Amino acid sequence: MLLSLGLIILIGLFLGEILKKLKLPSLIGMLLTGIILGTFGLNILDDKILLISEDLRQIALIIILLKAGFSLDISDLKRVGKSAILLSFLPASFEILAYFLFARLFFNISPIDSLLMGSVLAAVSPAVVVPRMVKLIEEKRGVGKSIPQMIMAGSSCDDIFVLVLFSIFLSMAKGEGTNFISLLNVPVSIILGILLGCIIGYLLDRIFEFFYSRDYLIRNSIKLLIFLGISFLLVSFENILKGKIPISGLLAIISMASFYRLKAKEIVSNRLSEKFGKIWIFAEILLFVLVGAEVDIRYLSNIGLLGIVMIFIALLFRSFATLIAVKDAKLNKKEKIFTIVSYMPKATVQAAIGSIPMANGLSSGNVILSIAVLGILITAPLGAIFIDNLYNKLLD
């Protein structure tokens, strides 16, 4: 396992820096590292790492969401509340509609399988989007109109909505009927997640202040570990309570950090944000290399040019819905374009669920996995390139 970790870190860093020199996002180099080292490449990564790959990716995502929470000012969202809510479901819904209309014609699959394909592809990737929005907040780009905050909040809820739809469509495709009560769990999950996070953030601030008033200083490094430990518990509780009480652990993490930032001294929250930023350097490599390791490029030959056409048609539908979502946010043309490109990247969710339809024996499973792989390879680099190279031209 140590050999694999060493290769992941060194080759991921090396290829990431090469891509940076070429004015491209470093995550492309990290994805390539995973593809080269993974099961479907040279196959030299330890099986033990691949077995816990999902957990490691979850940890990396938690780290960047905590940093996002410490950078997110809740009061900024008041101005764009409606747009953030619409962004959490409207673009994904339109993208699924595109697959429903065209995928069954392109790939000769059933309407239900088309919906299932759309739900696999519709989720935006927080792992690509959130760190870039955090960077914009730190550089004060677009914060006057709360653009990065709006995108960050919307993309965090987007995944919950899409994953619920995926579970519904998967049940329908397997002939198990529908369970539309699951859709009602989406707003409940979001509200409970935010509420729980705010309560924990408030309690942590009170506890830390209590010890400080008793001349017992809790170091920021210890606070970092406490936030990490609680975040792991929140995600675990979400899994334990699944089917009983719908609650979003990831939203609870963001709101916990955001509410703590609201209550704590600015210097304390800034230092915690810096510390999580340093950990993210390692977590980012781990996340994208392991996502790349999940990609089986052998499936790309199954869909060819039609797959590329399908993905771009779906992105057009998604872009149109994004424009509708931000209609009342008082954005100019450049800012709307930036919001559209920021809502393009797909990676983590597609790597996690792309193979599930095939594992469940669906006849369309191979095609769905192929589209998921192609979606990652096209949209993650393209979205990252657009965000990294256009933000200084499109945002004040």
C-alpha positions as CSV (number, residue, x, y, z in Angstrom):
1,M,0.0,0.0,0.0
2,L,2.9,2.4,0.8
3,L,4.3,1.9,-2.7
4,S,1.0,2.7,-4.2
5,L,0.6,5.8,-2.1
6,G,4.1,6.9,-3.0
7,L,3.4,6.5,-6.7
8,I,0.0,8.3,-6.4
9,I,1.6,11.3,-4.7
10,L,4.8,11.7,-6.8
11,I,3.3,10.9,-10.2
12,G,0.2,12.8,-9.4
13,L,2.2,15.9,-8.4
14,F,4.6,15.5,-11.4
15,L,1.8,15.2,-14.0
16,G,-0.2,17.9,-12.3
17,E,2.7,20.4,-12.4
18,I,3.4,19.6,-16.1
19,L,-0.3,20.3,-16.9
20,K,0.0,23.6,-14.9
21,K,3.0,24.6,-17.1
22,L,0.9,24.0,-20.1
23,K,-1.8,26.4,-18.6
24,L,-4.1,23.5,-18.0
25,P,-5.7,22.4,-14.6
26,S,-3.5,20.1,-12.5
27,L,-6.5,17.8,-11.9
28,I,-6.1,16.6,-15.5
29,G,-2.7,15.3,-14.7
30,M,-4.0,13.6,-11.6
31,L,-6.9,11.9,-13.5
32,L,-4.3,10.7,-16.1
33,T,-2.2,9.3,-13.2
34,G,-5.1,7.3,-12.0
35,I,-5.9,6.0,-15.5
36,I,-2.3,5.0,-16.1
37,L,-1.7,3.3,-12.6
38,G,-5.2,1.9,-12.2
39,T,-6.8,-1.5,-12.9
40,F,-7.5,-0.7,-16.5
41,G,-4.0,0.8,-17.1
42,L,-0.7,-0.6,-15.8
43,N,-2.6,-2.2,-12.9
44,I,0.1,-1.5,-10.3
45,L,-2.0,0.0,-7.5
46,D,-2.4,-2.1,-4.4
47,D,-5.8,-3.9,-4.2
48,K,-6.1,-2.7,-0.6
49,I,-6.1,1.0,-1.7
50,L,-8.7,0.3,-4.4
51,L,-10.9,-1.5,-1.9
52,I,-11.0,1.6,0.3
53,S,-10.9,4.0,-2.6
54,E,-14.5,5.2,-2.0
55,D,-13.8,6.0,1.7
56,L,-10.6,7.8,0.8
57,R,-12.4,9.9,-1.8
58,Q,-15.1,10.7,0.7
59,I,-12.5,11.9,3.2
60,A,-11.0,14.2,0.5
61,L,-14.4,15.6,-0.3
62,I,-15.1,16.2,3.4
63,I,-11.8,18.2,3.7
64,I,-12.7,20.5,0.8
65,L,-16.3,21.0,2.0
66,L,-14.9,22.0,5.4
67,K,-12.7,24.6,3.8
68,A,-15.6,25.7,1.7
69,G,-17.7,26.2,4.9
70,F,-15.0,28.3,6.5
71,S,-14.9,30.5,3.4
72,L,-18.7,30.8,3.0
73,D,-20.5,33.8,4.5
74,I,-24.1,32.7,5.1
75,S,-25.3,36.3,4.9
76,D,-24.1,36.5,1.3
77,L,-26.5,33.8,0.2
78,K,-29.6,36.0,1.2
79,R,-29.2,38.0,-2.0
80,V,-29.2,34.9,-4.3
81,G,-31.2,32.5,-2.2
82,K,-33.8,31.8,-5.0
83,S,-31.1,31.3,-7.6
84,A,-29.1,28.9,-5.3
85,I,-32.3,26.9,-4.7
86,L,-33.1,26.7,-8.5
87,L,-29.5,25.7,-9.3
88,S,-29.8,22.8,-6.9
89,F,-32.3,21.0,-9.1
90,L,-33.2,22.8,-12.4
91,P,-30.0,22.2,-14.5
92,A,-29.9,18.6,-13.4
93,S,-33.6,18.1,-14.3
94,F,-33.1,19.6,-17.8
95,E,-30.0,17.4,-18.4
96,I,-32.0,14.3,-17.5
97,L,-34.7,15.4,-19.9
98,A,-32.1,15.7,-22.7
99,Y,-31.1,12.0,-22.1
100,F,-34.7,11.0,-21.9
101,L,-35.4,12.6,-25.3
102,F,-32.2,11.6,-27.2
103,A,-30.4,8.6,-25.5
104,R,-33.1,6.1,-26.4
105,L,-32.8,7.2,-30.1
106,F,-29.0,7.2,-30.1
107,F,-28.4,4.0,-28.2
108,N,-31.6,2.0,-28.7
109,I,-32.4,1.8,-25.0
110,S,-35.7,2.0,-23.1
111,P,-37.2,5.3,-21.8
112,I,-36.5,4.2,-18.2
113,D,-32.9,3.4,-19.0
114,S,-32.6,6.8,-20.7
115,L,-33.7,8.4,-17.4
116,L,-31.3,6.3,-15.5
117,M,-28.5,7.3,-17.8
118,G,-29.4,11.0,-17.3
119,S,-29.4,10.6,-13.5
120,V,-25.9,9.2,-13.7
121,L,-24.6,12.1,-15.8
122,A,-26.6,15.0,-14.3
123,A,-24.7,15.5,-11.0
124,V,-22.1,18.3,-11.0
125,S,-18.8,17.5,-9.3
126,P,-18.3,19.4,-6.0
127,A,-14.7,18.1,-6.0
128,V,-14.0,20.1,-9.2
129,V,-16.3,23.1,-8.5
130,V,-16.0,23.8,-4.8
131,P,-12.2,24.3,-4.5
132,R,-12.3,26.8,-7.4
133,M,-15.2,28.7,-5.8
134,V,-13.3,28.8,-2.6
135,K,-10.3,30.3,-4.5
136,L,-12.6,33.0,-6.0
137,I,-14.0,33.9,-2.6
138,E,-10.4,34.3,-1.3
139,E,-9.5,36.4,-4.3
140,K,-12.8,38.5,-3.9
141,R,-13.8,37.6,-7.5
142,G,-17.6,37.8,-8.1
143,V,-18.3,38.1,-4.4
144,G,-20.1,41.4,-4.8
145,K,-23.0,39.4,-6.4
146,S,-22.3,36.3,-4.3
147,I,-21.6,34.3,-7.5
148,P,-19.1,31.7,-6.1
149,Q,-21.2,31.3,-3.0
150,M,-24.3,30.7,-5.1
151,I,-22.6,28.1,-7.2
152,M,-21.0,26.4,-4.2
153,A,-24.4,26.1,-2.4
154,G,-26.3,25.0,-5.5
155,S,-23.8,22.4,-6.5
156,S,-23.7,20.9,-3.0
157,C,-27.5,20.3,-3.1
158,D,-27.5,19.2,-6.7
159,D,-25.9,15.9,-5.9
160,I,-28.5,15.0,-3.3
161,F,-31.4,15.6,-5.8
162,V,-29.7,13.6,-8.5
163,L,-28.8,10.6,-6.3
164,V,-32.4,10.3,-5.1
165,L,-33.6,10.3,-8.7
166,F,-30.9,7.7,-9.6
167,S,-32.2,5.4,-6.9
168,I,-35.8,5.8,-8.1
169,F,-35.0,5.2,-11.8
170,L,-32.7,2.2,-10.9
171,S,-35.7,0.6,-9.0
172,M,-38.0,1.2,-12.0
173,A,-35.4,-0.2,-14.4
174,K,-35.1,-3.4,-12.3
175,G,-38.9,-3.7,-12.2
176,E,-39.3,-2.9,-8.6
177,G,-41.8,-0.1,-9.1
178,T,-41.6,3.5,-8.1
179,N,-41.1,5.1,-4.7
180,F,-41.9,8.8,-5.3
181,I,-42.0,9.4,-1.5
182,S,-38.2,9.5,-1.9
183,L,-38.5,12.8,-3.8
184,L,-40.1,14.3,-0.7
185,N,-37.1,13.3,1.2
186,V,-34.9,15.7,-0.9
187,P,-36.0,19.0,0.8
188,V,-36.2,17.2,4.2
189,S,-32.7,15.9,3.8
190,I,-31.4,19.4,2.9
191,I,-33.2,21.2,5.7
192,L,-32.2,18.7,8.4
193,G,-28.6,18.7,7.2
194,I,-28.3,22.5,7.3
195,L,-30.1,22.7,10.7
196,L,-28.0,20.0,12.3
197,G,-24.8,21.6,11.0
198,C,-25.8,25.0,12.4
199,I,-26.5,23.5,15.8
200,I,-23.2,21.7,16.0
201,G,-21.3,24.8,14.7
202,Y,-23.0,26.9,17.4
203,L,-22.2,24.3,20.2
204,L,-18.5,24.1,19.1
205,D,-18.2,27.8,19.3
206,R,-19.7,27.9,22.8
207,I,-17.5,25.0,23.9
208,F,-14.3,26.5,22.6
209,E,-15.2,29.9,24.1
210,F,-15.9,28.2,27.4
211,F,-12.5,26.7,27.6
212,Y,-10.8,29.9,26.4
213,S,-12.6,31.8,29.3
214,R,-11.1,29.3,31.7
215,D,-7.6,30.0,30.4
216,Y,-7.4,26.7,28.5
217,L,-6.5,27.4,24.9
218,I,-7.5,24.8,22.4
219,R,-5.0,25.0,19.5
220,N,-6.3,25.4,16.0
221,S,-4.6,22.1,15.0
222,I,-6.8,20.4,17.7
223,K,-9.9,22.2,16.5
224,L,-9.1,21.0,13.0
225,L,-9.1,17.4,14.2
226,I,-12.3,17.9,16.1
227,F,-14.0,19.3,13.0
228,L,-12.7,16.4,10.9
229,G,-13.9,13.8,13.5
230,I,-17.4,15.3,13.7
231,S,-17.6,15.5,9.9
232,F,-16.8,11.7,9.7
233,L,-19.5,11.1,12.2
234,L,-22.0,13.2,10.3
235,V,-21.5,11.2,7.1
236,S,-21.6,8.0,9.0
237,F,-24.9,9.0,10.7
238,E,-26.4,9.7,7.2
239,N,-25.6,6.2,6.2
240,I,-26.9,4.7,9.5
241,L,-30.2,6.7,9.3
242,K,-30.8,5.9,5.6
243,G,-34.3,4.7,5.1
244,K,-35.4,6.1,8.5
245,I,-34.5,9.8,8.7
246,P,-33.3,11.6,5.5
247,I,-30.4,13.9,6.3
248,S,-27.5,15.2,4.2
249,G,-24.2,14.7,6.0
250,L,-22.3,16.7,3.4
251,L,-24.6,19.8,3.8
252,A,-24.3,19.4,7.6
253,I,-20.5,19.7,7.2
254,I,-20.7,22.9,5.2
255,S,-23.3,24.5,7.4
256,M,-21.4,23.5,10.6
257,A,-18.2,25.2,9.3
258,S,-20.2,28.2,8.0
259,F,-22.1,28.8,11.2
260,Y,-18.9,28.4,13.3
261,R,-17.3,31.0,11.0
262,L,-20.3,33.3,11.7
263,K,-19.9,33.0,15.4
264,A,-16.2,32.7,15.9
265,K,-13.5,35.4,15.7
266,E,-12.5,36.1,12.1
267,I,-8.8,35.3,12.8
268,V,-9.7,31.9,14.2
269,S,-11.9,30.8,11.2
270,N,-9.3,32.2,8.7
271,R,-6.5,30.1,10.3
272,L,-8.7,27.0,10.2
273,S,-9.5,27.7,6.6
274,E,-5.7,28.0,5.9
275,K,-5.0,24.7,7.6
276,F,-7.7,22.8,5.7
277,G,-6.3,24.4,2.5
278,K,-2.9,22.8,3.3
279,I,-4.4,19.4,3.9
280,W,-6.4,19.8,0.6
281,I,-3.1,19.7,-1.4
282,F,-2.7,16.1,-0.5
283,A,-6.4,15.2,-0.5
284,E,-6.8,16.7,-4.0
285,I,-4.1,14.4,-5.4
286,L,-5.7,11.4,-3.7
287,L,-9.2,12.2,-4.8
288,F,-8.6,12.7,-8.5
289,V,-6.0,9.9,-8.9
290,L,-8.5,7.5,-7.4
291,V,-11.3,8.8,-9.6
292,G,-9.0,8.3,-12.6
293,A,-8.3,4.7,-11.4
294,E,-12.1,4.0,-11.6
295,V,-12.2,5.0,-15.3
296,D,-12.3,2.0,-17.7
297,I,-11.4,3.5,-21.1
298,R,-12.1,0.2,-22.8
299,Y,-15.8,1.1,-22.8
300,L,-15.3,4.2,-24.9
301,S,-15.2,2.2,-28.1
302,N,-18.8,1.1,-27.4
303,I,-20.4,4.5,-28.0
304,G,-18.0,6.5,-30.3
305,L,-19.0,9.8,-31.7
306,L,-22.7,9.5,-30.7
307,G,-21.7,9.5,-27.1
308,I,-19.8,12.8,-27.5
309,V,-22.8,14.3,-29.3
310,M,-25.2,13.1,-26.6
311,I,-23.0,14.7,-23.8
312,F,-22.9,18.1,-25.6
313,I,-26.6,18.1,-26.3
314,A,-27.2,17.4,-22.6
315,L,-24.9,20.2,-21.7
316,L,-26.8,22.6,-23.9
317,F,-30.1,21.7,-22.1
318,R,-28.2,22.1,-18.8
319,S,-26.9,25.5,-19.8
320,F,-30.4,26.7,-20.8
321,A,-31.7,25.7,-17.4
322,T,-28.8,27.4,-15.6
323,L,-29.8,30.6,-17.4
324,I,-33.3,30.3,-16.1
325,A,-32.1,29.6,-12.6
326,V,-30.0,32.8,-12.4
327,K,-32.6,35.0,-14.2
328,D,-33.4,37.0,-11.1
329,A,-29.8,37.1,-9.7
330,K,-29.1,40.4,-11.6
331,L,-26.0,39.0,-13.3
332,N,-24.6,40.5,-16.5
333,K,-23.9,38.4,-19.6
334,K,-20.3,37.5,-18.6
335,E,-21.3,36.4,-15.1
336,K,-24.1,34.2,-16.6
337,I,-21.5,32.6,-18.9
338,F,-19.3,31.9,-15.9
339,T,-22.1,30.3,-14.0
340,I,-22.9,28.0,-17.0
341,V,-19.3,26.8,-17.4
342,S,-19.0,26.3,-13.6
343,Y,-21.9,23.9,-13.7
344,M,-20.4,21.7,-16.3
345,P,-17.8,19.4,-14.6
346,K,-18.7,15.8,-13.7
347,A,-16.3,13.4,-11.9
348,T,-16.9,12.0,-8.4
349,V,-20.6,11.0,-8.6
350,Q,-20.2,9.5,-12.1
351,A,-17.1,7.4,-10.9
352,A,-19.1,6.2,-7.9
353,I,-22.4,5.2,-9.5
354,G,-21.6,4.7,-13.2
355,S,-21.0,1.0,-12.9
356,I,-24.1,0.3,-10.7
357,P,-26.6,-0.3,-13.5
358,M,-24.2,-2.9,-15.1
359,A,-23.6,-4.5,-11.7
360,N,-27.4,-4.9,-11.4
361,G,-27.5,-6.8,-14.7
362,L,-29.3,-4.1,-16.8
363,S,-28.9,-4.6,-20.5
364,S,-28.1,-0.9,-20.9
365,G,-25.4,-1.0,-18.1
366,N,-22.5,-1.1,-20.5
367,V,-23.7,1.9,-22.5
368,I,-24.4,3.9,-19.3
369,L,-21.0,3.2,-17.9
370,S,-19.4,4.2,-21.2
371,I,-21.2,7.5,-21.2
372,A,-20.3,8.1,-17.5
373,V,-16.6,7.5,-18.4
374,L,-16.8,9.8,-21.4
375,G,-18.6,12.4,-19.4
376,I,-15.8,12.5,-16.8
377,L,-13.0,12.7,-19.4
378,I,-14.8,15.5,-21.3
379,T,-16.5,17.7,-18.7
380,A,-14.1,17.5,-15.8
381,P,-11.1,18.9,-17.7
382,L,-13.2,21.2,-19.9
383,G,-15.1,22.7,-16.9
384,A,-11.9,23.1,-14.9
385,I,-10.1,24.8,-17.9
386,F,-13.0,27.2,-18.5
387,I,-13.2,28.2,-14.8
388,D,-9.4,28.6,-14.3
389,N,-8.9,30.6,-17.5
390,L,-12.0,32.7,-17.7
391,Y,-12.8,33.8,-14.2
392,N,-10.5,36.8,-14.3
393,K,-12.2,37.9,-17.6
394,L,-15.8,37.2,-16.6
395,L,-16.0,38.2,-13.0
396,D,-15.3,41.6,-11.3
